[in-house]
């Protein structure tokens, strides 16, 4: 009987005294204010929703976002990266177990007995320097980073889909408003031409009205381009062919209206900065990468210490089907690093620098997240104030234009006054639609920042 008592005693002693090389992960200090500098005045009618885009109460918008989350290719690629990270985590865990390989041979001889052989070889790495443990920590952190990255891409995809839909609605609403403006200016031109034919207006007034009508008509190409960009952007986002009808918009009426009608009724869960840092998946990605970089320091530091392997083998030789030789061996190999011209130390220094970079990246991500929310709160507040003023401007502009147009028909107002009132009204209507769309976009951006 072969005894391995001294060998096993050595292995047991090394395994007991083994510890993971390198530093343990410590979360970096980050600025974390108690509250945001601004709050939102939530409407008393605000409702709670399971998905933030449901707060717009627009079925087409909901279909667009859900189609993007289901079919988007960036989301699909991220899911594959997560699958790969999970597989690598399993591989890191298997490094703690022995590996066994087999082999066989057969020799056909013209004279004498045929011979055959079979062998099994095994190898076990004893984690005396903690390298395997740190490698498993790194694989686990990379798996978490892939998982949070998938969540973050879904967050960005939902916001991108909603923003493109708002851009599409903006362009379509502006086109409908353009038709209304052209109709208004055409009526004005007709009146001016009638008065000019009657000798009550100068030809200059006709030219001015004609120029204004042409200037307004010239906006159509730019608005149609905006609509096409939004449609094509949505097509790519939901993995459909650009330029073709979108299935998610198939049930939507092609008739545009002058009202954007994208009010938001859901409550915006601003919360606290602490809650934000726990909720944002991009921050969790940055922290997971920092954990992985910290574990990599341990991997490189472990290479400065001895490592132990236990190789073994079993071999059998056969002649004419009979075993004539069976051997087994088990040995211990201790690899001791001695001198490598500073390579291991340099790799450790590089790993420490990468970890420091990851810590700075995490701190930068935290600051950017706080900036996103702070800017989003100000954006919504300022756009809401502008929207209220523009609604007043449109109402008063319509009254002013109606009164001046009536006075002009009676010869009691100049055409310049009518033209100015008409331009002001059209400009106010366009600004109102744009501001309504900007408010919807600001709400989307804040939901994106809050990772709600």
C-alpha positions as CSV (number, residue, x, y, z in Angstrom):
1,X,0.0,0.0,0.0
2,X,1.3,3.4,-0.9
3,X,0.9,6.0,1.8
4,X,0.6,9.8,1.2
5,X,0.6,10.9,4.8
6,X,3.4,13.5,4.6
7,X,2.0,14.9,1.3
8,X,-1.6,15.1,2.7
9,X,-0.3,16.7,5.9
10,X,1.5,19.4,3.9
11,X,-1.6,20.0,1.7
12,X,-3.8,20.3,4.8
13,X,-1.5,22.7,6.5
14,X,-1.3,25.0,3.4
15,X,-5.1,24.9,2.9
16,X,-5.8,25.9,6.5
17,X,-3.3,28.8,6.4
18,X,-4.5,30.0,3.0
19,X,-6.0,33.4,2.7
20,X,-7.1,35.6,-0.2
21,X,-4.4,37.9,-1.4
22,X,-5.0,41.6,-2.0
23,X,-7.5,44.0,-0.4
24,X,-11.1,43.2,0.4
25,X,-13.6,45.5,-1.3
26,X,-14.6,48.7,0.5
27,X,-17.2,51.0,-1.0
28,X,-15.7,54.4,-1.9
29,X,-16.8,57.5,-0.2
30,X,-19.2,59.5,-2.4
31,X,-21.1,62.8,-2.0
32,X,-24.6,62.0,-0.9
33,X,-26.8,65.0,0.1
34,X,-29.8,64.5,2.3
35,X,-32.3,65.8,-0.2
36,X,-32.4,67.3,-3.7
37,X,-32.4,71.0,-4.0
38,X,-35.8,71.1,-5.6
39,X,-39.1,69.3,-5.3
40,X,-42.0,68.9,-7.6
41,X,-45.5,70.1,-6.9
42,X,-47.4,66.8,-7.4
43,X,-50.9,67.1,-8.7
44,X,-53.6,65.9,-6.3
45,X,-54.9,63.7,-9.1
46,X,-51.5,62.0,-9.7
47,X,-51.9,58.3,-9.9
48,X,-49.5,55.5,-9.2
49,X,-48.4,53.3,-12.1
50,X,-46.3,50.1,-12.4
51,X,-44.4,51.5,-15.4
52,X,-43.6,55.2,-15.7
53,X,-44.7,55.5,-19.4
54,X,-48.2,54.4,-18.4
55,X,-48.6,57.8,-16.8
56,X,-49.0,59.4,-20.3
57,X,-52.2,57.3,-20.7
58,X,-51.3,56.8,-24.4
59,X,-51.9,53.2,-25.6
60,X,-49.7,53.8,-28.7
61,X,-46.8,55.1,-26.6
62,X,-47.2,52.0,-24.3
63,X,-47.0,49.7,-27.4
64,X,-44.0,51.5,-28.7
65,X,-42.0,51.2,-25.4
66,X,-43.0,47.5,-24.8
67,X,-42.1,46.6,-28.4
68,X,-38.7,48.2,-28.0
69,X,-38.0,46.4,-24.7
70,X,-39.0,43.1,-26.4
71,X,-37.3,43.4,-29.7
72,X,-34.4,45.9,-29.3
73,X,-31.1,44.4,-30.5
74,X,-29.0,46.3,-27.8
75,X,-31.2,44.6,-25.2
76,X,-30.7,41.2,-26.9
77,X,-26.9,41.7,-27.1
78,X,-26.8,42.6,-23.4
79,X,-28.8,39.5,-22.5
80,X,-26.2,37.4,-24.3
81,X,-23.4,39.2,-22.4
82,X,-25.1,38.2,-19.2
83,X,-25.4,34.6,-20.4
84,X,-21.6,34.6,-21.1
85,X,-20.8,36.2,-17.7
86,X,-22.9,33.5,-15.9
87,X,-21.1,30.8,-17.8
88,X,-17.7,32.3,-16.8
89,X,-18.8,32.4,-13.2
90,X,-19.5,28.7,-13.4
91,X,-16.1,28.1,-14.9
92,X,-14.4,30.1,-12.1
93,X,-16.2,27.9,-9.5
94,X,-15.0,24.7,-11.3
95,X,-11.4,25.8,-10.8
96,X,-11.7,24.6,-7.1
97,X,-12.4,21.1,-8.3
98,X,-9.9,18.6,-9.8
99,X,-9.6,18.1,-13.5
100,X,-9.5,14.6,-15.0
101,X,-8.4,13.7,-18.5
102,X,-8.2,10.3,-20.1
103,X,-6.2,8.8,-23.0
104,X,-6.0,5.5,-24.8
105,X,-3.5,3.9,-27.3
106,X,-3.4,0.8,-29.4
107,X,-0.4,-0.7,-31.2
108,X,-0.9,-3.3,-33.9
109,X,2.3,-5.4,-34.4
110,X,3.2,-7.6,-37.3
111,X,5.0,-9.9,-35.0
112,X,4.3,-10.6,-31.3
113,X,1.4,-9.5,-29.2
114,X,-0.7,-6.4,-29.9
115,X,-0.5,-3.8,-27.1
116,X,-2.8,-1.2,-25.8
117,X,-2.7,1.4,-23.1
118,X,-5.1,3.5,-21.1
119,X,-4.4,6.4,-18.7
120,X,-6.1,8.8,-16.5
121,X,-4.5,12.1,-15.4
122,X,-5.8,14.4,-12.7
123,X,-4.7,17.7,-11.3
124,X,-5.9,19.6,-8.3
125,X,-4.9,23.2,-7.6
126,X,-4.8,24.0,-3.9
127,X,-5.8,27.7,-3.4
128,X,-3.0,28.4,-0.9
129,X,-2.5,32.0,-2.1
130,X,-6.2,32.8,-2.6
131,X,-5.9,33.4,-6.3
132,X,-8.9,31.1,-7.1
133,X,-11.0,32.8,-4.5
134,X,-10.3,36.3,-5.9
135,X,-10.9,35.0,-9.5
136,X,-14.3,33.8,-8.4
137,X,-15.0,37.1,-6.8
138,X,-14.1,38.9,-10.0
139,X,-16.3,36.6,-12.1
140,X,-19.2,37.1,-9.7
141,X,-18.8,40.9,-9.9
142,X,-18.6,40.8,-13.7
143,X,-21.8,38.7,-13.7
144,X,-23.5,41.4,-11.6
145,X,-22.2,44.1,-13.8
146,X,-23.7,42.3,-16.8
147,X,-27.0,41.9,-15.1
148,X,-27.2,45.6,-14.1
149,X,-26.0,46.6,-17.5
150,X,-29.0,44.7,-19.0
151,X,-31.3,46.6,-16.6
152,X,-29.6,49.9,-17.6
153,X,-29.9,49.2,-21.3
154,X,-33.6,48.5,-20.8
155,X,-33.9,51.8,-18.9
156,X,-32.3,53.7,-21.7
157,X,-34.2,51.8,-24.4
158,X,-37.6,52.6,-22.8
159,X,-36.7,56.3,-22.6
160,X,-35.3,56.4,-26.1
161,X,-38.5,54.8,-27.5
162,X,-40.7,57.3,-25.6
163,X,-38.6,60.3,-26.7
164,X,-38.7,59.2,-30.3
165,X,-42.5,58.8,-30.1
166,X,-42.8,62.3,-28.6
167,X,-40.7,63.6,-31.5
168,X,-42.9,61.9,-34.0
169,X,-46.0,63.3,-32.3
170,X,-44.4,66.7,-32.2
171,X,-43.7,66.7,-36.0
172,X,-47.2,65.4,-36.9
173,X,-48.8,68.0,-34.6
174,X,-46.7,70.8,-36.1
175,X,-47.6,69.6,-39.6
176,X,-51.3,69.8,-38.7
177,X,-50.7,73.3,-37.2
178,X,-48.9,74.2,-40.4
179,X,-51.9,73.4,-42.4
180,X,-54.1,75.5,-40.1
181,X,-51.6,78.4,-40.4
182,X,-51.5,78.1,-44.2
183,X,-55.3,78.2,-44.3
184,X,-55.3,81.3,-42.0
185,X,-52.8,83.1,-44.2
186,X,-54.6,82.1,-47.4
187,X,-57.8,83.6,-46.1
188,X,-55.8,86.8,-45.2
189,X,-54.3,86.8,-48.7
190,X,-57.7,86.4,-50.3
191,X,-59.0,89.4,-48.3
192,X,-56.1,91.5,-49.2
193,X,-56.4,90.6,-52.9
194,X,-60.1,91.5,-52.8
195,X,-59.4,94.8,-51.2
196,X,-56.6,95.5,-53.7
197,X,-58.9,94.8,-56.6
198,X,-61.4,97.2,-55.1
199,X,-58.6,99.8,-54.7
200,X,-58.8,99.7,-50.9
201,X,-55.4,98.1,-50.4
202,X,-51.9,98.6,-51.9
203,X,-50.2,96.0,-54.0
204,X,-47.5,96.0,-51.3
205,X,-49.9,94.4,-48.9
206,X,-50.6,91.6,-51.4
207,X,-46.9,91.0,-51.7
208,X,-46.4,90.9,-48.0
209,X,-49.2,88.4,-47.5
210,X,-47.9,86.3,-50.3
211,X,-44.4,86.3,-48.9
212,X,-45.7,85.3,-45.4
213,X,-47.7,82.4,-46.9
214,X,-44.6,81.2,-48.8
215,X,-42.4,81.4,-45.7
216,X,-44.8,79.3,-43.7
217,X,-45.2,76.8,-46.5
218,X,-41.4,76.4,-46.6
219,X,-41.5,74.8,-43.1
220,X,-43.2,71.7,-44.4
221,X,-40.0,70.0,-45.7
222,X,-38.2,70.4,-42.4
223,X,-41.2,69.0,-40.4
224,X,-41.5,66.1,-42.7
225,X,-37.8,65.3,-42.2
226,X,-38.3,65.4,-38.4
227,X,-41.2,63.0,-38.7
228,X,-39.2,60.7,-41.0
229,X,-36.2,60.7,-38.6
230,X,-38.4,59.9,-35.6
231,X,-40.2,57.0,-37.5
232,X,-36.9,55.6,-38.8
233,X,-35.3,55.9,-35.3
234,X,-38.3,54.0,-33.9
235,X,-37.9,51.3,-36.6
236,X,-34.3,50.7,-35.7
237,X,-35.1,50.7,-32.0
238,X,-37.7,48.0,-32.4
239,X,-35.6,46.0,-34.9
240,X,-37.8,46.8,-37.9
241,X,-36.8,47.9,-41.4
242,X,-36.6,51.8,-41.6
243,X,-38.9,53.3,-44.3
244,X,-41.5,50.7,-43.9
245,X,-44.9,51.0,-42.0
246,X,-44.4,50.4,-38.3
247,X,-46.5,47.6,-36.8
248,X,-46.7,49.4,-33.5
249,X,-48.3,52.4,-35.2
250,X,-50.6,50.3,-37.4
251,X,-53.7,51.1,-35.2
252,X,-52.9,54.8,-34.9
253,X,-55.0,57.2,-37.0
254,X,-53.1,59.0,-39.7
255,X,-55.2,62.1,-39.0
256,X,-53.1,64.6,-37.2
257,X,-54.5,67.1,-34.7
258,X,-53.2,70.5,-33.5
259,X,-53.2,69.2,-29.9
260,X,-50.3,67.2,-28.7
261,X,-52.3,65.7,-25.9
262,X,-49.4,64.1,-24.0
263,X,-50.3,65.1,-20.4
264,X,-48.7,63.1,-17.6
265,X,-50.9,62.1,-14.7
266,X,-48.6,59.7,-12.7
267,X,-46.6,60.7,-9.7
268,X,-42.9,61.2,-10.2
269,X,-41.1,59.3,-7.4
270,X,-38.2,61.7,-6.8
271,X,-37.4,60.3,-3.4
272,X,-34.0,61.0,-1.8
273,X,-30.4,60.8,-3.2
274,X,-29.8,57.7,-1.1
275,X,-32.7,55.9,-2.7
276,X,-31.5,57.1,-6.1
277,X,-28.0,55.5,-5.6
278,X,-29.6,52.2,-4.8
279,X,-32.0,52.4,-7.7
280,X,-29.9,53.5,-10.7
281,X,-28.6,50.4,-12.5
282,X,-25.7,52.3,-14.2
283,X,-24.4,53.1,-10.7
284,X,-24.6,49.5,-9.7
285,X,-22.7,48.6,-12.9
286,X,-20.0,51.0,-12.0
287,X,-19.7,49.6,-8.5
288,X,-19.7,46.0,-9.7
289,X,-16.8,46.9,-12.0
290,X,-15.0,48.4,-9.0
291,X,-15.5,45.1,-7.1
292,X,-14.1,43.2,-10.1
293,X,-11.1,45.5,-10.3
294,X,-10.5,45.1,-6.6
295,X,-10.6,41.4,-6.9
296,X,-8.1,41.6,-9.8
297,X,-5.6,43.2,-7.4
298,X,-5.8,40.0,-5.4
299,X,-5.3,37.8,-8.4
300,X,-2.2,39.7,-9.4
301,X,-0.9,39.8,-5.8
302,X,-1.4,36.0,-5.5
303,X,1.1,35.5,-8.2
304,X,3.8,36.8,-5.8
305,X,3.3,33.9,-3.5
306,X,3.9,30.1,-4.0
307,X,1.2,28.0,-5.5
308,X,0.5,24.3,-5.0
309,X,-0.7,21.7,-7.5
310,X,-1.4,18.0,-7.0
311,X,-0.9,16.2,-10.3
312,X,-1.6,12.4,-10.4
313,X,-2.0,9.7,-12.9
314,X,-3.1,6.1,-13.4
315,X,-1.7,4.1,-16.3
316,X,-2.5,0.6,-17.5
317,X,-0.8,-1.4,-20.3
318,X,-2.4,-4.4,-22.0
319,X,-0.9,-7.2,-24.1
320,X,-3.3,-9.5,-25.9
321,X,-6.2,-8.2,-23.8
322,X,-4.4,-8.9,-20.5
323,X,-3.2,-6.3,-18.1
324,X,0.4,-6.6,-17.4
325,X,1.3,-3.3,-15.8
326,X,-0.8,-0.9,-13.6
327,X,0.8,2.2,-12.1
328,X,-0.6,5.1,-10.1
329,X,1.1,8.2,-8.9
330,X,0.3,11.3,-6.9
331,X,2.7,14.1,-6.4
332,X,2.8,17.7,-5.2
333,X,4.3,20.6,-7.2
334,X,5.1,23.8,-5.3
335,X,5.7,26.7,-7.7
336,X,7.7,29.4,-6.0
337,X,8.1,32.8,-7.8
338,X,11.7,33.9,-7.6
339,X,12.8,36.5,-10.2
340,X,10.9,37.8,-13.3
341,X,12.6,41.2,-13.8
342,X,9.6,42.9,-12.1
343,X,6.8,41.6,-14.3
344,X,4.6,40.4,-11.5
345,X,5.0,43.6,-9.5
346,X,4.2,45.7,-12.6
347,X,1.1,43.7,-13.3
348,X,0.0,44.3,-9.6
349,X,0.7,48.0,-10.0
350,X,-1.4,48.1,-13.1
351,X,-4.3,46.3,-11.4
352,X,-4.1,48.8,-8.5
353,X,-4.3,51.6,-11.0
354,X,-7.3,50.1,-12.8
355,X,-9.0,49.7,-9.4
356,X,-8.3,53.4,-8.6
357,X,-9.7,54.3,-12.1
358,X,-12.8,52.3,-11.4
359,X,-13.3,54.0,-8.1
360,X,-13.0,57.4,-9.7
361,X,-15.4,56.2,-12.4
362,X,-17.9,55.2,-9.8
363,X,-17.7,58.6,-8.1
364,X,-18.1,60.3,-11.4
365,X,-21.2,58.2,-12.1
366,X,-22.7,59.2,-8.8
367,X,-22.2,62.9,-9.5
368,X,-23.6,62.5,-13.0
369,X,-26.7,60.7,-11.6
370,X,-27.3,63.5,-9.1
371,X,-26.8,66.1,-11.9
372,X,-29.4,64.3,-14.1
373,X,-32.0,64.5,-11.4
374,X,-31.2,68.1,-10.3
375,X,-31.3,69.3,-14.0
376,X,-34.5,67.3,-14.6
377,X,-36.3,68.9,-11.7
378,X,-35.3,72.4,-12.9
379,X,-36.3,71.5,-16.5
380,X,-39.8,70.4,-15.6
381,X,-40.3,73.5,-13.4
382,X,-39.1,75.9,-16.1
383,X,-41.0,74.2,-18.9
384,X,-44.2,74.2,-16.9
385,X,-43.9,77.9,-16.3
386,X,-43.2,78.6,-20.0
387,X,-46.2,76.5,-20.9
388,X,-48.6,78.4,-18.7
389,X,-47.4,81.7,-20.3
390,X,-47.7,80.4,-23.8
391,X,-51.3,79.2,-23.2
392,X,-52.2,82.7,-22.2
393,X,-50.2,84.1,-25.3
394,X,-52.2,81.8,-27.7
395,X,-55.6,82.8,-26.2
396,X,-54.8,86.5,-26.2
397,X,-53.2,86.2,-29.7
398,X,-56.3,84.6,-31.1
399,X,-58.5,87.4,-29.7
400,X,-56.1,90.1,-30.9
401,X,-56.0,88.7,-34.4
402,X,-59.7,88.3,-34.6
403,X,-60.3,91.9,-33.6
404,X,-57.6,93.4,-35.9
405,X,-58.9,91.3,-38.8
406,X,-62.4,92.6,-38.3
407,X,-61.1,96.2,-38.1
408,X,-59.0,95.7,-41.2
409,X,-62.1,94.6,-43.2
410,X,-63.8,97.9,-42.2
411,X,-60.7,99.9,-43.0
412,X,-60.1,100.8,-39.4
413,X,-56.7,99.0,-39.0
414,X,-53.6,98.8,-41.1
415,X,-52.5,95.6,-42.8
416,X,-49.2,95.7,-41.0
417,X,-51.0,95.4,-37.7
418,X,-53.0,92.4,-39.0
419,X,-49.9,90.8,-40.4
420,X,-48.0,91.2,-37.1
421,X,-50.9,89.8,-35.1
422,X,-51.1,86.8,-37.5
423,X,-47.3,86.2,-37.2
424,X,-47.5,86.4,-33.4
425,X,-50.4,84.0,-33.2
426,X,-48.8,81.4,-35.5
427,X,-45.5,81.7,-33.6
428,X,-47.2,81.3,-30.3
429,X,-49.1,78.3,-31.5
430,X,-45.9,76.7,-32.7
431,X,-44.1,77.5,-29.5
432,X,-46.9,76.0,-27.5
433,X,-46.7,72.7,-29.3
434,X,-43.0,72.6,-29.0
435,X,-43.2,73.4,-25.3
436,X,-45.8,70.7,-24.7
437,X,-43.5,68.2,-26.4
438,X,-40.5,69.6,-24.4
439,X,-42.5,69.0,-21.2
440,X,-43.2,65.4,-22.2
441,X,-39.5,65.0,-23.0
442,X,-38.5,66.5,-19.7
443,X,-40.8,64.1,-17.8
444,X,-39.2,61.2,-19.8
445,X,-35.7,62.5,-18.9
446,X,-36.5,62.8,-15.2
447,X,-38.0,59.2,-15.2
448,X,-34.8,58.1,-16.9
449,X,-32.7,59.9,-14.3
450,X,-34.7,58.4,-11.4
451,X,-34.7,54.9,-12.9
452,X,-38.3,54.7,-11.9
